[in-house]
Amino acid sequence: MTDRAASTPADALRLLVDGNARFAADKRRTGRIDPERRSELQGSQAPFATVLGCSDSRVPFEHVFDAGIGDVFAIRNAGQIVDDVVLGSIEFAVVALGTPLVVVLRHTKCGAVAAARSGEPVPAPHLQALVDAIAPSVERVRATDPDVAQESVGAAHLESTLKTILDRSGAVSDAIADGRLAVVGATYDLTTGEVSIDTVVGQA
């Protein structure tokens, strides 16, 4: 797998889906990580996908998608929270690097989502800010589900994250309108290793 293999959003999504299928089936080819590949990338990069996801150590993007060096522009924080820095990172990938695909990847059994769902105070102020960012999704779920199922909160938070990106980034919206970019919401299952595609915005 190389960055040259994906020139359109559809190509990029196919590479990710195929790579994840190999990973889940334990048939990884492992993207290029050799010294020659490192040398090729010294002067520039052209990742075929940008992935915003959780910092959780159980969800290493390059492994999950059987990708190599230079294939994935990775943006990670606990709970895949969108702020100005994250939006700037996405826009850098889209505008400066020309990546044709942005994936927002949530995962099952997310600790940040569980903390927000519990409603209990957390022991550090910055950690509380992270939980507070997910709290609106808890309330949206609570309106129709008194039990507030954790995976329902995770799905609602994914939807909210996608909306924030699309609403706040003109660069992303313009690239979608021009057919140069698709934005995808997806879920990684910690048990099976499979990624399911939940939402696609754009032509992919």
Stockholm file with secondary structure:
# STOCKHOLM 1.0

chainA/1-204         MTDRAASTPADALRLLVDGNARFAADKRRTGRIDPERRSELQGSQAPFATVLGCSDSRVPFEHVFDAGIGDVFAIRNAGQIVDDVVLGSIEFAVVALGTPLVVVLRHTKCGAVAAARSGEPVPAPHLQALVDAIAPSVERVRATDPDVAQESVGAAHLESTLKTILDRSGAVSDAIADGRLAVVGATYDLTTGEVSIDTVVGQA
#=GR chainA/1-204 SS CCGGGCCSHHHHHHHHHHHHHHHHTTCCCCCCCSHHHHHHTSSCCCCSEEEEECCCTTCCHHHHTTCCTTTEEEEECTTCCCCHHHHHHHHIIIIISCCSEEEEEEETTCHHHHHHHHCCCCSSHHHHHHHHHHHHHHHHHHTTCTTCCHHHHHHHHHHHHHHHHHHHCHHHHHHHHTTSCEEEEEEECTTTCCEEEEEEESCC
#=GC SS_cons         CCGGGCCSHHHHHHHHHHHHHHHHTTCCCCCCCSHHHHHHTSSCCCCSEEEEECCCTTCCHHHHTTCCTTTEEEEECTTCCCCHHHHHHHHIIIIISCCSEEEEEEETTCHHHHHHHHCCCCSSHHHHHHHHHHHHHHHHHHTTCTTCCHHHHHHHHHHHHHHHHHHHCHHHHHHHHTTSCEEEEEEECTTTCCEEEEEEESCC
//
